[in-house]
Amino acid sequence: MALTASDTQSDVVVHPVKEGRLLNAVSLSLDSLALLTRELVLTVENNVLDNVDLLDIPVAPDSHPHPLWRAKLGWMLAHYRQQVQPDVLVICNALASRSQTSTAARHLLEWVNATQPQHESALPGVVWAITPQDARFATQQNLDEAVQQLMGKPGVHWGNVAGAG
């Protein structure tokens, strides 16, 4: 799809592409576009991150409790785990509200059980990035701490890394 509107508008005009052919423009709300879009590919200049794939799997907005959103996000996590097989899942703000705690913890434990070696000397494959965008700084709430407690075994199932910027 080719976007032809500014990100600041509530609706965008998109041109669907089918079999390489640009179709007639349609207007969609940003929420609908986000729900319909599977992935957005961003390239990094000058091969700064050669041989690194970055995936951004968004948290379902608390204002958008639609079951399709929850299903899509659960599918995305499983799909990328199976198809891309990343070495590490880096998380910053795993949830938007406290009500998402048990669901997020369950999905992340499924990730741990499916991707991490069974021996306890292995490095964690789920890592929380502590950045200036972390909710503990931006909103003064650390909602992810409850997810970490439900996941158990800090340093085995999950770890922390402090980042700049």
N, C-alpha and C positions, 0 to 999 in steps of 0.2 A: 504494500500500500504506500502511496506517496502522499505525504501530508502537505496541505496547501493553506494552513491557517496557523496563527500564533498559538503557542502553548498557554497564553494567558486567557484565552477565550474558553467559555464553557462548552462550546460546540466546535468541532473541527470538520473540515471538508476533506474527504479522502477519495482517492481513486483506487478502487480495488484492481488488482492485477490478477488475471487468470490466463494461465498458459502463456505467460510473457506478454499478454496484450492488456493495455490500459483500458479499463471500463469506465462508464459514466460516473461522474462524481456523486457522492452521497454525503449527507451531513449526519454526524454522530456526536453524541455527548462524549466528553473525555472519559467518563466512567464506563460507558459502553465500549469504547475503543480499548480501554485497558482490559476489560473483561474478555474481549474477542481476540486480543493480540497474544500470541504464544510467546514470542520473544522479539527482542530488539537487539540487533547486532551493532556494537560500537567498536570502531577500530582505534587502536592506539598508534600515534605517530612514531616514526623512527624505530619501530620494533623494540620499544622499551621493555615490553613484557613478552619476549619471544618464548614460545612454547607454553604459554599460560592462557587458559581460558577463564574469563571472569563471567559468572552468572549472577544476575540480580533477581532473586525470587522474592517478590514483594509480600509484605504482610497484608492480609485482608483488612481493609479499613474498618474500624469499629462502626463507622456510620453506614457500612455496607454489609450487613449480615446475611446477604443473599446466599442460599445454599450452593448456587453455581460458583460463586467466588471461592467458597471453602473447598469445593470439589476440584476446581481448577488448580488451586495452590497445592493441594495434596498431590494431585496428579503431576504437577511440575516437579516437585521434589523427588517423587519416585521415578519419573521419566529421566531426569538428568542423572540421578544416581545410577540407573541401569544403562543409559545410552552413552553418557560422557565419562562415567566412572571417575569423578574427581578424587584427588588424594585427600583434600581438606575442604571442609565446609566452614567458611568464615561468616560469623553472624554479628550483626550490629542491630540491636532492637528486634528481637524475635517476635514481639507482639505489640499490638497497639493498645490493648486493654487487658486488665486482669482476667476477664472472662475467657480469654483465649489461652490461658496458662496450660491447662491439662491437654488440650489439643496440640499445642506447640510441643510440649514435652513428649507426648506420644509419638508424633511424627519424627522428632529428633532422635528418640530412642530407637525407632525403627531404622533410621539412617545408621546409627551407631552399630546396631546388631547386624545390619546387612553389609557394612563396608569396613568395619575395623577388625583387625586381627584379634583372636581370642586371648592372647597372652597379655598380661597386665604390664609388661615392660614396654609395650608399643606406645608411641606418641599418640595423643588424642587426635582424632580425625574431625572433631567439631571444636572450633575455636571462636571465642567471643573477642571481637576487635573492640577495644575501648578507644574511641575517637571523640573529638569535640562534638560530633553529631549524635553521640550516645544519649539516650533518653535521660540517663542519670544526671547529665549536665544540662541538656536542653529543656527538660521539663521537671527536673528534680525528682524523678521517679525511676527506680530501678526495678522494672517489671520482670526483667530477664532473670533476676536472682531466684525467683520462685521456680522458673523452668529449670534452672541449673540444679536446684535442690531436688526436684522431682526426677531429674536424670540420674542423680547420684554419682558417686565415684569421681570427684574432681581430680584432674590430672590423668585420669584413665579414659573416661567417657568424653570429657570436655576439658578445655583449657582456656586461658586468657592471654591476650597479647595487647600491649599498649601501642597505639599508632599515633602518628603526627597528622596534623592537617585537617 
